[in-house]
Amino acid sequence: MKIKTRAGSVVFENVTKTYGLGAVTAIDNVSFTINPGELVTLLGPSGCGKTTTLRMIAGLEHATKGKILIGGKDVTQLPATDRDVSMVFQSYALFPHMTVLENVAYGLTVTGVAKAEAHEKAEEGLDLVGLAGYGRRLPSELSGGQQQRVAVARALVLEPEVLLLDEPLSNLDAKLRRQVRTEIRELQQKLGLTAVYVTHDQEEALAVSDHIIVMNRAVIAQQGTPRELYEQPASGFIADFIGDANLVGAELVEVEGDMAHIEIGGLRQTLPHRGLGIGPVNVAVRPDAIELSAVNGESRQSSLKGHITHAAYLGNQMQYSVTSDIGDLFVIDPHIDAPIATGDEVRIGFSGRGLAVVPTDE
């Protein structure tokens, strides 16, 4: 017996969800498509609508307007019990009085699968998540990471069309989060699962996703691959939310084909104009795209200057807060052997990567 995978698509067509007779709009006319076998992350700040969206896929909430399809089937009005999905919860939700094997088999047994068959599948599920031989233990005898893997195994043995993961790593420490997220991603790719993953952790989203849907204020702010969102943010909000960004005012002074000449505090940069015309723009500048040098040192850049207001050593990098004529800047510098002291004056330049033009009207 092998656990089967039946990856299904997920489609939202103009879905709206309101509460309190329309007084509160949690999701506002949202449309997207998740293809079979993709891991797509719903990302955004608290209250943006990502968890409501996940719960609507699961059938735990119902759309006020619009249509939801799973595997091509209209499930908009179907209850959770009639949808071919499984969810991994933030809290693990394991039964403390049951063994690990019984926890994994539970969903099968309540749907009428014979106990022997359910336990055989549960053993396969535990083997998939690297917990073969742990079936007789109680959840309390496992680490947090192991308990989360049990929760994943319990969802997988139901052979869902779509696997839903609701902030599955938020209860783990930072090092364990990195380990378990890698395991989840490798398992999803190995089985060809369709997975929808909710998190507020930008690094986690970048690490595990085929695509990311960034939500803000009940709508989709931008969607795309991790690289597209990081390197081509559609707005200052996206630039700052997907990794840190310094948003600085600039002037687009000349357009040549797809490129534009941008003046940033007296420094000229050539960047893709991304459809923006001549006039004021903002430039999202990644912290590691800013180059600092002593004010009396040689520099290829012009005379844009600043002062270090805070310096912090983080082992593999220095982090600086800098005041300048273009605003307060957050800078990450890999040069740890010759740190710049708080209070020092510095020249400010930009590297070739990590800058993107974004609109000023948000």
ChimeraX attribute file (.defattr): number of C-alpha atoms within 10 A of each C-alpha:
attribute: neighborCount
match mode: 1-to-1
recipient: residues
	/A:1	7
	/A:2	9
	/A:3	14
	/A:4	13
	/A:5	18
	/A:6	17
	/A:7	22
	/A:8	25
	/A:9	20
	/A:10	22
	/A:11	21
	/A:12	22
	/A:13	15
	/A:14	16
	/A:15	22
	/A:16	22
	/A:17	23
	/A:18	16
	/A:19	11
	/A:20	7
	/A:21	7
	/A:22	10
	/A:23	8
	/A:24	10
	/A:25	18
	/A:26	20
	/A:27	26
	/A:28	18
	/A:29	16
	/A:30	17
	/A:31	16
	/A:32	15
	/A:33	12
	/A:34	18
	/A:35	16
	/A:36	19
	/A:37	22
	/A:38	21
	/A:39	24
	/A:40	25
	/A:41	28
	/A:42	26
	/A:43	27
	/A:44	27
	/A:45	16
	/A:46	13
	/A:47	13
	/A:48	20
	/A:49	25
	/A:50	30
	/A:51	20
	/A:52	19
	/A:53	26
	/A:54	20
	/A:55	17
	/A:56	21
	/A:57	27
	/A:58	24
	/A:59	21
	/A:60	14
	/A:61	17
	/A:62	24
	/A:63	21
	/A:64	16
	/A:65	16
	/A:66	15
	/A:67	18
	/A:68	25
	/A:69	17
	/A:70	22
	/A:71	17
	/A:72	11
	/A:73	13
	/A:74	12
	/A:75	21
	/A:76	22
	/A:77	13
	/A:78	14
	/A:79	14
	/A:80	18
	/A:81	10
	/A:82	11
	/A:83	18
	/A:84	19
	/A:85	23
	/A:86	23
	/A:87	23
	/A:88	23
	/A:89	18
	/A:90	17
	/A:91	15
	/A:92	18
	/A:93	12
	/A:94	22
	/A:95	15
	/A:96	12
	/A:97	11
	/A:98	15
	/A:99	19
	/A:100	30
	/A:101	27
	/A:102	24
	/A:103	24
	/A:104	31
	/A:105	27
	/A:106	22
	/A:107	18
	/A:108	22
	/A:109	16
	/A:110	11
	/A:111	9
	/A:112	9
	/A:113	14
	/A:114	11
	/A:115	15
	/A:116	11
	/A:117	14
	/A:118	23
	/A:119	21
	/A:120	14
	/A:121	24
	/A:122	30
	/A:123	23
	/A:124	21
	/A:125	27
	/A:126	25
	/A:127	15
	/A:128	19
	/A:129	19
	/A:130	15
	/A:131	18
	/A:132	14
	/A:133	12
	/A:134	19
	/A:135	20
	/A:136	11
	/A:137	14
	/A:138	19
	/A:139	24
	/A:140	14
	/A:141	13
	/A:142	14
	/A:143	11
	/A:144	17
	/A:145	17
	/A:146	17
	/A:147	21
	/A:148	26
	/A:149	24
	/A:150	29
	/A:151	25
	/A:152	27
	/A:153	27
	/A:154	28
	/A:155	25
	/A:156	30
	/A:157	26
	/A:158	25
	/A:159	18
	/A:160	22
	/A:161	25
	/A:162	31
	/A:163	25
	/A:164	27
	/A:165	21
	/A:166	20
	/A:167	18
	/A:168	25
	/A:169	24
	/A:170	14
	/A:171	15
	/A:172	16
	/A:173	11
	/A:174	10
	/A:175	8
	/A:176	14
	/A:177	17
	/A:178	15
	/A:179	11
	/A:180	18
	/A:181	17
	/A:182	15
	/A:183	16
	/A:184	16
	/A:185	17
	/A:186	13
	/A:187	15
	/A:188	18
	/A:189	15
	/A:190	11
	/A:191	16
	/A:192	16
	/A:193	24
	/A:194	27
	/A:195	31
	/A:196	23
	/A:197	25
	/A:198	25
	/A:199	22
	/A:200	18
	/A:201	17
	/A:202	19
	/A:203	13
	/A:204	18
	/A:205	24
	/A:206	19
	/A:207	13
	/A:208	21
	/A:209	21
	/A:210	17
	/A:211	22
	/A:212	27
	/A:213	24
	/A:214	26
	/A:215	24
	/A:216	20
	/A:217	17
	/A:218	21
	/A:219	20
	/A:220	22
	/A:221	16
	/A:222	17
	/A:223	21
	/A:224	17
	/A:225	14
	/A:226	22
	/A:227	13
	/A:228	14
	/A:229	23
	/A:230	22
	/A:231	16
	/A:232	20
	/A:233	24
	/A:234	19
	/A:235	23
	/A:236	22
	/A:237	17
	/A:238	24
	/A:239	25
	/A:240	17
	/A:241	20
	/A:242	21
	/A:243	15
	/A:244	18
	/A:245	26
	/A:246	22
	/A:247	25
	/A:248	20
	/A:249	18
	/A:250	21
	/A:251	19
	/A:252	24
	/A:253	14
	/A:254	16
	/A:255	17
	/A:256	10
	/A:257	8
	/A:258	10
	/A:259	14
	/A:260	22
	/A:261	18
	/A:262	27
	/A:263	19
	/A:264	19
	/A:265	18
	/A:266	15
	/A:267	15
	/A:268	17
	/A:269	16
	/A:270	16
	/A:271	19
	/A:272	19
	/A:273	22
	/A:274	15
	/A:275	11
	/A:276	15
	/A:277	15
	/A:278	14
	/A:279	11
	/A:280	16
	/A:281	22
	/A:282	22
	/A:283	28
	/A:284	27
	/A:285	25
	/A:286	26
	/A:287	21
	/A:288	19
	/A:289	19
	/A:290	21
	/A:291	17
	/A:292	22
	/A:293	15
	/A:294	14
	/A:295	17
	/A:296	9
	/A:297	8
	/A:298	9
	/A:299	15
	/A:300	6
	/A:301	14
	/A:302	13
	/A:303	15
	/A:304	17
	/A:305	20
	/A:306	23
	/A:307	20
	/A:308	21
	/A:309	15
	/A:310	16
	/A:311	17
	/A:312	15
	/A:313	12
	/A:314	11
	/A:315	8
	/A:316	9
	/A:317	16
	/A:318	19
	/A:319	19
	/A:320	24
	/A:321	18
	/A:322	24
	/A:323	18
	/A:324	18
	/A:325	11
	/A:326	16
	/A:327	14
	/A:328	17
	/A:329	21
	/A:330	19
	/A:331	23
	/A:332	20
	/A:333	18
	/A:334	13
	/A:335	11
	/A:336	14
	/A:337	8
	/A:338	7
	/A:339	16
	/A:340	20
	/A:341	14
	/A:342	15
	/A:343	13
	/A:344	14
	/A:345	21
	/A:346	23
	/A:347	21
	/A:348	22
	/A:349	19
	/A:350	19
	/A:351	13
	/A:352	11
	/A:353	13
	/A:354	18
	/A:355	26
	/A:356	24
	/A:357	28
	/A:358	26
	/A:359	17
	/A:360	15
	/A:361	8
	/A:362	7
